[in-house]
Every structure is written in C-alpha cells, then in structure tokens.
Amino acid sequence: MQTVETLNEGLKRAYTVTITSKDIDARVDKEVQAIAPQVRMPGFRAGKVPANLVKKMHGESLQRDALNNSIQESIQKLIADQKLRPAMQPSVELDEGFEFGKDAEIKVALEVLPEIAAPSVDGLKLERLTVEVADAQVDEAAGRIASQQGALEEHAASHKAKDGDTLKIDFVGKVDGEAFEGGSAEGVNLKIGAGQFIPGFEEQLTGVKKGEEKTITVTFPEDYGAEHLAGKEATFDITVQSILNADKPKVDEEFAKSLGLEGLDKLKELLKGQIEQEHNGLTRTYMKRKLLDQLAASHDFDVPPSMVEAEFAQIWQQLQHEATHEEDPAAAIAEMEAEKDDYRAIAVRRVRLGLLLSEIGQANGVVVNDQEMNRLIMQAAQQYGPQDRERFVQYVRQDPMAAAQLRAPLYEDKVVDFLFEKAEVTDRAVTKEELEAAIEAEDGDLKPHVHGPDCGHDHHDEKPKAKKAAPKKKAEAEDAPAEAAAEEAPVKKAAPKKAAAKKDEAVAEEDAAAEEKPKKKAAPKKAAAKAE
C-alpha cells in the first residue's frame, strides 16, 4: 500500500492510497483455497474441484470482496499510521478507471478532531442555588394524592357540570356524517378540565345535566396519531349518564395506611424526598449551565465544519418541527431564517463544548465501567418487546457507535460531576420560583453535544430552545443528556463512493449493515383521546 498526502489544511486531510493488484490477487487466491473444499461441481469429487475452476465460477464475487476488504484495511492502516482522529466518517472514492487486474487508487478525505491543550479544571467557581422544602408543599402534594384516591359520588339531577366534575358519557363520533372506527364508546369517564380528550371536547360539556343529549363539533389536531382523522372536523353525539364529584378523603393516619404505608409521617417523608429530588434537578441544571459558560469563555479552538453542520442540521430540524405547531408557521419560519446565523453560532459552541468535555473526561480518567454499561443496555432494552430485546442487546454490543450513543448521557453526567467536585462552590438559599427564573434567564444556551471519535451523531434527544417565534422549551429540557464519547473506538468501515463492478456499484456495503436495529412496538391509540 502506498500513501500520498494531498491535503493538510486546518482540520482537513486528504490522501491518495494505492493498493497493488498483487495484493488484491493474493487475497483472491487465499479465499479460493479457503472455499475450495466446500465447492461442489459435476464430475469432481467433493472438495477436489481445481482452484482454477473455483476461481472461474466465483471469481467476480471473490474479486469484489477482496477489493472491499483491501480498501477497508487500507483506511484503518492509514488512520493508524498517520495517527488520525477522524471527526466524522472518512469519504472514500475509488478511481473511475479502475479495472480488476490493475492497481486500485482510492481517494480518502476526512476532518480530524482538533488538538486541544490539556484543559485546566482549576479556578472554576459556581453558585449552588438551593430550595428548602416547605411543609406547605408536602401538604399540597399529599392533597393531590388524596384527590386522586377520592371516591366518586353522583351529583343531583339538577346539577350542571362544571370544571373538575367527572361525567360518565356515551358518545358516537362522526366525520362527514359517517361514524368512524373507534369513535364510539359507552360509560366513559371524562373529567372536565383534565385535558384527556382532544381540544374543545371537554369545554363544550360544561353546563350539561344528567340525561342530557348534546352534539358537539371538534377538529382533530393536525398531528393526531390516527392519520385518517388528523385535521378532520368531527361531530360527537353525546348522552350524559351521570355527573360525579370526587369525595376527597382526609389526609390522616388512616389515609396513609390505606396507601400501604406505616403512617402519615412516612407519607410526608416520601413526598418530601420526591420534592427535594425535583429541586435538586433544577439546581443541577442551573449549575451545569454556569459551568458550561465558564468553559466556553476560557477555551477557544477550531472545530470540524462537518461536525458543526451535523449539529446545526439537528437544531434546524427541531426548530422547523416546532414552527409547524405555531399559530402562524410562516411567521415562525421567517423569524428562524432571520436568525439562522445565530443558530449556527450556537452549533459551533455546542460542538466546541462537547469536544472539551470529552477531552476533560479522557484526560482525568472518567469512564463508564462495564457494570454501568451493562445496566444501561438492559434498561434501554426494556423499551422493546420481548422478542426484540436480545436483538437490541446484540446490536449495541456489536456496534461501537450504538454503544457510544447509549453510553453518552451517563458519561457526560460523570464529567460534569467531576468538574463540580473540582469547582469552588458557594450556596445560596432561594425560592423555587427564583430558581426557575434563574434557569429561564439562561434558557438561550443550548447544551453541548459531547463528541468523540466513536460518536454516531444520532442527536435523538436534543431539544434546542427556539427564539421568539418557535415555542419555548421548559427549563428541564435544557439539562437533557447529551451524547459523549467515553473512549476511542474503531472507525466504522466506510464504503467507497464509486465501485468497480457495473451493477454492484458498492464494492462493499458498510460492515455495519449487520442487523437492523429493532423497532419500538407501537402503542394502541384511542379514538377520541388526546393526540400523542
């Protein structure tokens, strides 16, 4: 194999790699020797077919396989010899004029990760905003549980339904005057104001009485789960069987014991713990954003354009999706277009911070151990049906990029925790409202995507905050896990853009086409229920 560097500019690299025909032919001969004992041909005993006939029968296929394997090994050798750290998958192109029997010349282009000076983790200063759990909050939480546990008692026949009442109804849904499948039911409980049904359904039942019949008109949301109903206007013929009201039980010792607890003190202890956990999550979100601000301000280096483009594409796709749910989608999109450069700058910041966190983690020995990884895999596998779980586990264990994506959130959390420990932290007591307001003030900063050589760039859980026109994300979403690369893994094998064979254009498909990732099992939908 001969290698010539043709480009070394910034983070961009390009090479011409020549694979000799002698190397390819040697691979073919070796494969012929390996398969000859299994080849069957009339007139020859099993395993005695001459090598030249085996090559004649399977030569074209063997040549393609040999060329593909030579290309893949050459790329891996190039990366190892040149000590490259690819940012994304290399682009590989086979020379147009290639013919079997001649040397193969391939062009390899890629971007590499920047060399980042050992990041300093000293001098970090953070403020931890803490919220004390008030007794009133615990009592309010206990009251909510009591409301949910309350027995339903029927109102008098003269009672008019109001917000908070539960109606037992029969209904028949129709589109264009025809009843549609799944649109009818009897004895359904509907609580006015709970938002369980599609918009406009519950509100039109305010003021009805027991035994009343009423026809309402609603429009299914554009993004309704059942495509044949999405965006359609429908009528529902409704009969009110009864109107019920929850008899809220008293929060006392007996109530706590009815929940299977030792007593009221234990109930309050559990509720206080849950509220503290919620507050701690908000505190961490605020601290993490302040941490990222400090890192961004103290580190500046070039980032691979391809990674920025991938990040920006994900951000833009998310914003476009959100814009479609605005009252005026066209105005929302116009607003986005006007601020496109700002979003691209955010993508640069996210990539830079992601690379920085990855570098800090690797430099300081932050790892996700085997036990933690196994737990992540088993937890993720639970989202699939029993028949697909084992396939998912095998898929993750065999694909380094899939494993990196799964490992990413925990790895990032561990890097952030490491930096929290290194930082000088001061505490300040605030109210929950003040903490939420502080997070809201930081809401424009999008979280980083923690990159590394084995990153698959599947930004499945990224939720950028859209400016002005696009709907605003809740503060909690800003602390959603970002991907991370715990350690370097072999670069996924890439198929050359142009192949030698006529019909079989891909000299070889990517090695990773082993097995398709199992799909999630779809959940059944209810006809009149609120859209997913």
Summary of the structure (lengths in Angstrom):
residues: 532
radius of gyration: 31.0
end to end distance: 55.6
largest distance: 97.5
contacts: 1569
relative contact order: 0.14
helix: 42%
strand: 18%
